[in-house]
C-alpha cells in the first residue's frame, strides 16, 4: 500500500494527473491547451484504507456568469488492465456565488486495492475565472475503526418491488399500491389513505402533511417492513405522529437529528444520536435521547430494516449533493431493506426538486446499488409544488 494511504488527511494537486494542461476555469492549470476543452482539473490517483473518505473542493475568488462544474470521483485498480471506474459525482452551478462559497463535499466508501481521483469538467463550457483551487482528501473512518462489517440482509419481506421496463410512467398513481409518486387528489379518497391518516397522533391539519406520513406507513406495510421485530430509523420531526402505528406493529423505530450541514453528512457508525418517536420533553424542554452504535451491536442486530426521511432530499439538493446525502443515509440500511424519502416536487417554478432532478437522482441511486420503484408524475394538478415519495430498496 502507498505510504500516503496511511495519512488521515492530505492536500491533492488539482492538476497532478494532466500535468501542464490549461483548465477551462482560467487561468488555472498549466499553459498547454488541453485536448479536452471541458477539462477543469484532475487529481492524481491516491489510495486509502477501506472505509469512509471525504473529498472537499474550494475555489479562491471564483467568478462566473454561466457554466456547470461536474466532479466525478473515479476509482482505478493498479495492475487490473481496466480503465477507471465511476464511483459518484456532484454538480456545482458556477454562477451561484453562495454555492461556490460553500464548495463541494463528496463522501464515498473506499475499498482495498483501489486508488481514487477527482475529475472536474464543464460539459457545456463556462466563462469562469478563479485565483486558485484547493482539493483535500480525508479518511473519515476505516473499517477496523468503525466496525463496518457488511450488514446482513433483512429477513422481512412483503410484496416484491416491481422492476419496470421503463423507469418513468405516466399512469395515475395509486395509494394502495404505492410506487415513487406525488400526492394526487384521487389518493386522498382511497380508504387505505384514511385508515392510516386516522391513526396518526396527532393527526396533522393539512392533507399534504397527512399524505406524507400515511404514505410512509403504506409503503413500509406494503413491502413487508411494518412487522414485529423490524428496526427502523428516520429523519423529520413531523414523523413523530407515526409513533402509534409503529408501536402497534411491534416495530422498533427511532428518530435522528438532521446534520447542520447536509453537504458534509457522514453517518457515525460508532455513535449517532436518536430519540424514541414518542419521547416526551423533560423539564428543560430537551428530548431524552440515546446513542446508537452499530460498532457495538452483534452482526445479527447491526443496521436497520427500513428508514425514512422528510425534507432531507431538499437539503441535499440545496447543498448540491442529493444522491450522496441519500446514499449516506441508506448506508445503515440492511440489504433488502426499504427506504422512503419524502420531498416536494417543484412544478412550474415552485420550491423543491424539479422533475429532471428526480429522474437523475433515481438513475444515480440505481447506479449506486439501489432499486427504485417506478416514477409516476401523472394527475398532479395545477400546483406550484406537491409532496413526492421516492421508494428505494437496498440491493
C-alpha positions as CSV (number, residue, x, y, z in Angstrom):
1,X,0.0,0.0,0.0
2,X,1.2,3.5,-0.8
3,X,2.6,5.2,2.3
4,X,0.2,8.1,1.8
5,X,-2.7,5.6,2.2
6,X,-2.0,5.8,6.0
7,X,-2.5,9.6,6.1
8,X,-5.7,10.7,7.7
9,X,-5.9,13.9,5.5
10,X,-3.9,15.3,2.6
11,X,-4.0,18.0,0.1
12,X,-4.1,16.9,-3.5
13,X,-2.7,18.6,-6.5
14,X,-5.7,19.5,-8.6
15,X,-3.7,19.3,-11.8
16,X,-1.4,16.4,-10.9
17,X,-2.8,13.9,-13.4
18,X,-2.9,16.0,-16.5
19,X,0.2,18.0,-15.9
20,X,0.6,21.2,-17.8
21,X,-2.9,21.3,-19.3
22,X,-4.8,24.5,-19.1
23,X,-8.1,24.5,-17.2
24,X,-11.4,25.6,-18.6
25,X,-11.5,27.9,-15.5
26,X,-8.9,30.5,-16.4
27,X,-6.1,30.9,-15.6
28,X,-5.9,27.7,-13.6
29,X,-3.8,24.7,-14.6
30,X,-0.9,24.8,-17.0
31,X,-0.1,26.7,-20.1
32,X,-0.6,23.9,-22.6
33,X,-4.0,23.8,-24.3
34,X,-5.9,20.8,-23.2
35,X,-7.1,18.3,-25.8
36,X,-10.4,18.2,-23.9
37,X,-11.9,21.7,-23.8
38,X,-14.2,20.5,-21.0
39,X,-11.3,19.8,-18.6
40,X,-11.1,21.7,-15.3
41,X,-8.9,19.6,-13.1
42,X,-7.9,16.0,-12.4
43,X,-6.1,15.0,-9.2
44,X,-3.6,12.1,-9.1
45,X,-5.0,8.7,-8.0
46,X,-4.3,8.1,-4.4
47,X,-5.0,5.1,-2.1
48,X,-6.9,4.9,1.1
49,X,-7.6,2.3,3.7
50,X,-11.1,0.7,3.3
51,X,-13.7,2.9,4.9
52,X,-15.2,6.4,4.5
53,X,-13.4,9.1,2.6
54,X,-14.4,12.7,2.0
55,X,-13.1,14.9,-0.8
56,X,-13.6,18.7,-0.3
57,X,-13.1,21.2,-3.1
58,X,-13.0,25.0,-2.7
59,X,-12.2,27.8,-5.2
60,X,-10.5,31.0,-4.4
61,X,-12.2,34.2,-5.8
62,X,-14.2,32.3,-8.5
63,X,-16.4,34.5,-10.7
64,X,-18.7,33.2,-13.4
65,X,-21.9,34.2,-15.2
66,X,-22.6,30.7,-16.6
67,X,-21.4,27.1,-16.5
68,X,-21.9,23.9,-14.5
69,X,-19.0,22.1,-13.0
70,X,-19.3,18.3,-12.7
71,X,-17.0,16.4,-10.5
72,X,-16.6,12.7,-10.8
73,X,-14.9,10.5,-8.2
74,X,-13.2,7.7,-10.2
75,X,-11.5,4.5,-8.9
76,X,-8.6,2.8,-10.6
77,X,-7.2,-0.6,-9.7
78,X,-3.5,-0.7,-10.5
79,X,-2.5,-3.8,-12.5
80,X,-6.0,-4.7,-13.4
81,X,-5.7,-3.7,-17.0
82,X,-9.1,-1.9,-16.8
83,X,-10.0,1.7,-17.2
84,X,-11.0,3.9,-14.3
85,X,-14.4,3.1,-12.7
86,X,-17.0,5.8,-12.0
87,X,-17.9,5.9,-8.3
88,X,-20.0,9.0,-7.7
89,X,-20.4,12.6,-8.8
90,X,-21.7,16.1,-7.8
91,X,-22.5,19.3,-9.7
92,X,-21.9,22.9,-8.9
93,X,-23.5,25.9,-10.7
94,X,-20.6,28.2,-11.1
95,X,-22.8,31.3,-11.4
96,X,-24.3,30.6,-7.9
97,X,-22.0,32.6,-5.6
98,X,-23.4,31.1,-2.4
99,X,-23.0,27.5,-3.7
100,X,-19.4,28.3,-4.8
101,X,-18.6,29.8,-1.4
102,X,-19.8,26.5,0.3
103,X,-17.6,24.4,-2.0
104,X,-18.2,20.8,-2.7
105,X,-18.1,17.8,-0.3
106,X,-18.1,14.3,-1.8
107,X,-18.2,11.3,0.6
108,X,-17.8,7.8,-0.6
109,X,-16.7,4.3,0.6
110,X,-13.2,3.2,-0.4
111,X,-12.2,-0.4,-0.9
112,X,-8.9,-2.2,-0.6
113,X,-6.6,-2.2,-3.6
114,X,-8.2,0.7,-5.4
115,X,-7.0,4.3,-5.9
116,X,-9.2,7.3,-6.2
117,X,-9.1,10.7,-8.1
118,X,-11.4,13.7,-8.5
119,X,-12.0,14.8,-12.1
120,X,-13.8,18.1,-12.8
121,X,-15.2,19.2,-16.1
122,X,-17.6,21.7,-17.6
123,X,-19.6,19.8,-20.2
124,X,-21.1,22.9,-21.9
125,X,-18.4,25.5,-21.3
126,X,-18.0,28.4,-18.9
127,X,-16.6,31.9,-18.6
128,X,-15.4,31.2,-15.0
129,X,-12.2,32.7,-13.6
130,X,-10.6,31.9,-10.3
131,X,-7.4,32.7,-8.4
132,X,-7.0,29.2,-7.2
133,X,-8.5,25.8,-6.2
134,X,-7.8,23.5,-3.3
135,X,-8.8,19.8,-3.0
136,X,-8.4,17.9,0.2
137,X,-9.0,14.2,0.8
138,X,-9.7,13.0,4.3
139,X,-10.1,9.5,5.7
140,X,-13.2,9.8,8.0
141,X,-13.3,6.3,9.2
142,X,-11.8,2.9,8.4
143,X,-13.4,-0.5,8.6
144,X,-11.4,-1.6,11.6
145,X,-12.2,1.7,13.5
146,X,-15.9,1.9,12.6
147,X,-16.9,-1.7,12.6
148,X,-18.2,-1.5,9.1
149,X,-18.6,-5.2,8.5
150,X,-21.1,-6.0,5.8
151,X,-24.6,-5.7,7.1
152,X,-26.7,-8.9,7.0
153,X,-29.8,-8.9,4.8
154,X,-33.1,-8.1,6.3
155,X,-35.4,-11.1,6.8
156,X,-38.6,-9.1,6.5
157,X,-40.3,-9.4,3.1
158,X,-43.6,-8.4,1.5
159,X,-44.8,-7.6,-2.0
160,X,-41.8,-7.6,-4.3
161,X,-40.7,-4.3,-5.7
162,X,-41.5,-4.5,-9.4
163,X,-38.7,-3.8,-11.8
164,X,-40.4,-1.9,-14.6
165,X,-39.2,-1.9,-18.2
166,X,-39.5,1.9,-18.1
167,X,-38.3,4.0,-15.1
168,X,-41.0,6.6,-15.7
169,X,-44.7,6.0,-16.1
170,X,-47.5,8.4,-16.9
171,X,-50.1,6.2,-15.3
172,X,-52.1,7.7,-12.4
173,X,-50.5,6.8,-9.1
174,X,-52.4,4.6,-6.6
175,X,-52.0,5.0,-2.8
176,X,-52.9,1.4,-2.0
177,X,-50.2,0.0,-4.4
178,X,-47.6,2.7,-4.0
179,X,-44.6,3.4,-6.3
180,X,-42.5,6.5,-6.4
181,X,-45.2,9.1,-6.8
182,X,-46.7,12.5,-5.9
183,X,-49.7,13.3,-3.9
184,X,-52.9,13.5,-6.0
185,X,-56.5,14.3,-5.1
186,X,-57.6,10.9,-6.0
187,X,-55.4,9.2,-3.4
188,X,-56.9,11.3,-0.6
189,X,-60.2,9.5,-1.4
190,X,-58.8,6.0,-1.1
191,X,-59.9,4.1,2.0
192,X,-56.4,3.0,2.7
193,X,-55.2,6.6,3.0
194,X,-57.9,7.4,5.5
195,X,-57.1,4.2,7.5
196,X,-53.5,5.3,8.1
197,X,-54.3,9.1,8.5
198,X,-56.8,8.3,11.2
199,X,-54.1,6.5,13.2
200,X,-51.7,9.4,13.2
201,X,-51.3,11.1,16.6
202,X,-51.5,14.0,16.5
203,X,-53.2,14.0,13.1
204,X,-51.7,16.8,11.0
205,X,-54.1,19.6,10.0
206,X,-53.2,19.7,6.3
207,X,-53.8,17.0,3.6
208,X,-50.2,17.3,2.4
209,X,-48.8,16.5,5.9
210,X,-51.3,13.7,6.4
211,X,-50.4,12.2,3.0
212,X,-46.6,12.3,3.7
213,X,-46.9,10.3,6.9
214,X,-49.6,7.9,5.6
215,X,-47.5,7.2,2.5
216,X,-44.6,6.2,4.7
217,X,-46.8,3.8,6.6
218,X,-48.4,2.3,3.5
219,X,-45.0,1.8,1.8
220,X,-43.5,0.1,4.8
221,X,-46.5,-2.1,5.3
222,X,-46.9,-3.0,1.6
223,X,-43.3,-4.0,1.2
224,X,-43.1,-6.0,4.4
225,X,-41.2,-3.7,6.7
226,X,-44.0,-2.8,9.1
227,X,-43.7,-6.1,11.1
228,X,-42.9,-7.1,14.7
229,X,-39.2,-7.0,15.3
230,X,-38.3,-4.8,12.4
231,X,-35.9,-1.9,13.2
232,X,-36.1,1.5,11.5
233,X,-34.7,5.0,11.7
234,X,-36.0,8.2,10.3
235,X,-35.3,11.9,9.7
236,X,-38.1,14.5,10.0
237,X,-39.6,15.9,13.2
238,X,-43.2,15.6,11.9
239,X,-42.9,11.9,11.7
240,X,-43.3,11.6,15.5
241,X,-47.0,11.2,14.6
242,X,-46.2,7.8,13.3
243,X,-45.4,6.5,16.8
244,X,-48.7,4.7,17.5
245,X,-48.5,3.0,14.0
246,X,-45.0,1.6,14.6
247,X,-45.9,0.7,18.2
248,X,-49.0,-1.3,17.1
249,X,-46.9,-3.1,14.5
250,X,-44.2,-4.1,17.1
251,X,-41.5,-2.2,15.2
252,X,-38.6,-0.5,16.9
253,X,-38.2,2.9,15.3
254,X,-36.2,5.9,16.3
255,X,-35.8,9.5,15.0
256,X,-32.4,11.1,14.5
257,X,-31.4,14.7,14.1
258,X,-30.5,16.1,10.6
259,X,-27.0,17.4,10.3
260,X,-26.2,21.1,10.5
261,X,-24.5,20.9,7.1
262,X,-26.1,18.4,4.7
263,X,-23.1,18.7,2.3
264,X,-20.8,17.2,4.9
265,X,-23.1,14.5,6.4
266,X,-21.3,11.3,7.3
267,X,-23.1,8.7,9.4
268,X,-21.0,8.0,12.5
269,X,-21.2,4.2,12.8
270,X,-19.8,4.2,16.2
271,X,-22.4,6.6,17.7
272,X,-25.3,8.7,16.3
273,X,-27.9,10.3,18.5
274,X,-31.5,9.1,18.3
275,X,-34.7,9.6,20.3
276,X,-37.9,7.5,20.5
277,X,-40.7,8.7,18.3
278,X,-43.0,9.1,21.4
279,X,-40.3,10.7,23.5
280,X,-41.6,13.3,26.0
281,X,-39.6,16.5,26.6
282,X,-38.0,16.9,30.0
283,X,-38.3,19.9,32.4
284,X,-35.7,21.7,30.3
285,X,-37.6,21.1,27.1
286,X,-35.0,18.7,25.7
287,X,-36.0,15.3,24.4
288,X,-34.4,12.2,26.1
289,X,-32.1,10.5,23.6
290,X,-29.8,7.7,23.2
291,X,-26.6,6.9,21.2
292,X,-27.0,4.1,18.7
293,X,-23.6,2.3,18.0
294,X,-23.5,-0.1,15.1
295,X,-20.0,-1.0,16.1
296,X,-21.1,-2.5,19.4
297,X,-24.1,-4.4,18.0
298,X,-23.8,-8.0,17.2
299,X,-23.8,-8.9,13.5
300,X,-27.5,-10.1,13.5
301,X,-28.5,-6.7,15.1
302,X,-26.4,-4.3,13.1
303,X,-28.2,-1.9,10.7
304,X,-31.8,-1.1,10.1
305,X,-34.5,-2.9,8.1
306,X,-36.2,0.3,7.0
307,X,-35.7,4.0,7.1
308,X,-37.5,7.2,6.0
309,X,-36.7,10.9,5.6
310,X,-38.8,14.0,5.3
311,X,-37.2,17.1,3.7
312,X,-33.7,15.6,3.6
313,X,-33.7,15.4,-0.2
314,X,-34.3,19.2,-0.4
315,X,-31.4,19.8,1.9
316,X,-29.2,17.7,-0.3
317,X,-30.4,19.4,-3.4
318,X,-29.6,22.8,-1.8
319,X,-26.1,21.6,-0.9
320,X,-25.6,20.2,-4.4
321,X,-25.3,16.6,-3.3
322,X,-28.7,14.9,-3.1
323,X,-27.6,11.5,-4.2
324,X,-24.6,11.5,-1.9
325,X,-26.8,12.5,1.1
326,X,-29.5,10.0,0.5
327,X,-26.9,7.2,-0.2
328,X,-25.2,8.1,3.0
329,X,-28.5,7.9,4.9
330,X,-29.1,4.5,3.4
331,X,-25.6,3.2,4.3
332,X,-27.1,1.9,7.6
333,X,-29.9,0.1,5.7
334,X,-29.6,-3.7,5.5
335,X,-29.6,-5.3,2.1
336,X,-33.2,-6.0,1.0
337,X,-34.4,-3.2,3.3
338,X,-36.6,-0.3,2.1
339,X,-36.3,3.5,2.3
340,X,-39.0,6.1,1.7
341,X,-37.8,9.7,1.0
342,X,-40.4,12.4,1.1
343,X,-39.7,15.8,-0.5
344,X,-41.5,18.5,-2.5
345,X,-41.7,18.1,-6.3
346,X,-41.3,21.5,-8.0
347,X,-43.8,22.3,-10.7
348,X,-43.9,25.5,-12.6
349,X,-41.2,27.3,-10.6
350,X,-42.3,26.1,-7.2
351,X,-39.9,25.1,-4.4
352,X,-38.4,21.6,-4.2
353,X,-36.8,19.2,-6.7
354,X,-37.7,19.6,-10.3
355,X,-38.8,16.5,-12.2
356,X,-35.5,16.2,-14.2
357,X,-33.5,16.2,-10.9
358,X,-35.8,13.5,-9.5
359,X,-35.3,11.3,-12.6
360,X,-31.5,11.9,-12.5
361,X,-31.5,11.1,-8.7
362,X,-33.3,7.8,-9.4
363,X,-30.8,6.8,-12.2
364,X,-27.8,7.6,-10.0
365,X,-29.2,5.7,-7.0
366,X,-29.7,2.7,-9.3
367,X,-26.0,3.0,-10.2
368,X,-25.1,3.0,-6.5
369,X,-26.8,-0.3,-5.8
370,X,-30.4,0.6,-5.1
371,X,-33.6,-0.5,-6.8
372,X,-36.1,2.4,-7.3
373,X,-39.9,2.0,-7.6
374,X,-41.2,3.3,-10.9
375,X,-41.6,7.1,-11.0
376,X,-45.1,8.4,-11.6
377,X,-45.9,12.0,-12.4
378,X,-49.5,12.0,-13.7
379,X,-52.5,13.8,-12.3
380,X,-50.6,16.3,-10.2
381,X,-52.9,19.2,-10.9
382,X,-52.3,23.0,-11.0
383,X,-49.9,23.3,-8.1
384,X,-46.5,25.1,-7.8
385,X,-45.2,22.1,-5.8
386,X,-46.5,18.9,-4.4
387,X,-45.3,16.2,-1.9
388,X,-43.5,13.3,-3.6
389,X,-42.4,10.0,-2.2
390,X,-39.3,8.1,-3.6
391,X,-39.1,4.4,-2.7
392,X,-35.7,2.7,-2.7
393,X,-34.6,-0.8,-1.9
394,X,-31.0,-1.6,-1.0
395,X,-29.9,-4.5,-3.2
